[in-house]
Amino acid sequence: AKPDSQDICFVPSGSYADVVKKLRPAAGRGGEIVHLDGRVLGEHNGVIHYTIGQRRGLGVATGEPLFVVKIDAAARRVIVGPREALLTAGLTMEELNWLGDGSLEDACDKGLPVLARVRSTREPLPARLGWDGNGPAVFFDIPEEGVAKGQACVLYDFSSKSRVLGGGFIASTIAADERLSA
């Protein structure tokens, strides 16, 4: 009767930031908080303190609700924008384990309808398999919000809604907002 854990259990002090700083010391260095339109709104004390979709604790006030829509760790920039900028049209996957009938290549070539789950707390969304560049991709029928590289994606049979067809990790996202596609 206990709810599923959505936390990692090996964080000794309860501070994710401390674990990430040990693994990626540069992630704790400060940088800029930038609006999608290019305005520098402020500074932050490390990209490790932010996550895609975050609204609270940004440390900037503009009079409009802002959300973290992209994190550019290499440039140490946190990019913020309106909620609509969180919408993702699709994603590419890596380490994909295909369990469906036939080959993954055939399923992508045919645009196989699937249900895709990228958030454990939400219902899977209708989508189609396809290609983006040379890799398999999932294209949502209705854009999903707050999808980020590194999250898991599970694919279900569209008809049965319970049969797992495969899964893997999100390698990249395909933004519904063209300002984020670059």
C-alpha positions in Angstrom: 0.0 0.0 0.0 3.1 2.2 0.1 3.5 4.7 -2.8 6.3 4.2 -5.3 9.5 6.0 -4.4 10.4 8.7 -6.9 13.7 9.5 -5.1 17.1 8.0 -5.3 17.9 6.2 -2.1 21.7 6.5 -2.1 21.9 10.3 -1.4 23.6 10.2 2.0 22.9 13.8 3.1 19.6 14.2 1.2 21.3 16.8 -1.0 21.3 15.9 -4.7 23.4 18.9 -5.4 26.3 17.6 -3.3 26.3 14.3 -5.2 26.2 16.0 -8.5 29.0 18.4 -7.5 31.2 15.4 -6.7 30.5 13.8 -10.1 30.4 17.0 -12.2 32.2 19.8 -10.3 31.5 22.4 -13.0 27.8 22.0 -12.5 28.1 23.9 -9.3 29.6 27.0 -10.9 27.4 30.1 -11.4 26.1 31.5 -14.6 23.3 33.5 -16.2 19.6 33.1 -16.1 18.4 34.1 -19.6 14.9 34.6 -21.0 14.1 33.0 -24.4 14.1 36.4 -25.9 17.7 36.9 -25.0 17.4 39.1 -22.0 19.7 38.3 -19.1 17.4 38.3 -16.0 19.9 37.4 -13.3 22.5 35.0 -12.1 22.4 31.5 -10.6 24.8 29.6 -8.4 25.0 26.4 -10.5 22.8 24.6 -13.1 22.5 21.6 -10.6 19.9 23.6 -8.7 17.5 23.7 -11.7 15.3 21.3 -13.6 13.2 21.5 -16.7 9.7 22.7 -15.8 10.8 24.3 -12.5 8.9 27.5 -11.6 9.7 28.2 -8.0 13.0 29.3 -6.7 14.3 30.8 -9.9 15.5 34.0 -8.2 14.1 36.3 -10.8 10.9 38.3 -11.0 9.4 39.7 -14.2 5.7 40.0 -13.5 5.0 36.9 -15.6 5.2 33.3 -14.5 8.5 31.8 -15.8 9.6 28.2 -16.1 13.0 26.6 -16.7 12.7 25.5 -20.4 16.3 24.6 -21.1 19.5 24.1 -19.3 22.7 24.7 -21.3 25.2 23.2 -18.8 28.2 23.8 -21.1 27.6 27.5 -21.2 26.3 27.5 -17.6 23.0 29.1 -18.7 19.5 28.5 -17.4 17.0 29.5 -20.0 13.5 30.5 -18.8 10.3 31.3 -20.6 6.5 31.0 -20.5 4.8 27.7 -19.8 4.0 27.1 -23.5 7.8 26.9 -24.1 7.8 23.6 -22.1 5.8 21.8 -24.8 7.7 19.1 -26.6 6.6 17.7 -30.0 8.8 14.6 -29.8 11.9 13.0 -28.6 14.7 10.7 -29.7 15.8 7.7 -27.7 19.0 5.9 -26.8 19.6 2.6 -25.2 16.2 1.6 -26.6 15.1 -1.9 -25.8 12.5 -3.0 -28.3 10.1 -5.8 -27.2 7.4 -5.2 -29.8 6.4 -7.5 -32.7 8.8 -7.2 -35.7 11.7 -4.9 -35.8 12.0 -1.4 -34.4 13.0 -0.3 -37.9 9.8 -1.5 -39.4 7.7 0.1 -36.6 9.5 3.4 -37.2 9.1 3.2 -41.0 5.4 2.5 -40.6 4.8 5.3 -38.0 3.4 2.7 -35.5 0.9 4.3 -33.1 2.0 3.9 -29.5 1.4 5.3 -26.1 4.5 7.0 -24.6 5.1 7.7 -20.9 7.8 10.1 -19.9 6.5 11.0 -16.4 5.7 8.3 -13.8 2.8 10.4 -12.5 1.0 11.0 -15.8 -0.9 8.7 -18.1 0.9 7.6 -21.3 0.2 9.9 -24.3 -0.7 8.9 -27.8 2.2 9.1 -30.2 3.8 7.6 -33.3 7.2 6.1 -33.8 9.3 7.5 -36.6 12.8 8.8 -37.4 14.6 12.0 -36.5 17.9 12.0 -38.4 19.2 8.4 -38.2 17.7 7.5 -34.8 14.3 6.3 -33.6 11.9 9.0 -32.5 8.6 9.4 -30.7 6.3 12.1 -32.0 3.4 13.1 -29.6 -0.1 13.6 -31.0 -0.5 16.4 -28.5 2.7 18.1 -27.2 3.9 16.9 -23.8 5.2 19.3 -21.2 8.6 19.3 -19.4 10.4 16.4 -21.2 14.1 16.4 -20.6 17.2 14.5 -21.8 18.1 11.6 -19.5 14.5 10.8 -18.5 13.1 7.4 -19.2 10.5 6.8 -21.9 8.3 3.7 -21.9 6.3 2.7 -25.0 3.0 0.8 -24.7 0.9 -0.9 -27.3 -1.8 1.6 -28.5 -4.5 -1.0 -28.6 -4.1 -2.9 -25.3 -2.7 0.1 -23.4 -0.9 -2.2 -21.0 1.6 -4.2 -23.2 5.1 -2.8 -23.0 6.6 -2.5 -26.4 9.9 -1.1 -25.3 11.7 1.7 -23.5 14.9 3.6 -23.2 16.3 7.0 -22.3 15.6 10.3 -23.9 18.6 11.4 -25.9 17.1 14.7 -27.1 13.9 16.6 -27.3 12.1 18.0 -30.3 10.7 21.3 -29.1 7.2 22.5 -30.1 8.5 26.0 -29.7 10.9 26.7 -32.6 13.0 29.1 -30.3 14.2 26.0 -28.5 14.9 23.8 -31.5 18.4 25.1 -32.2 
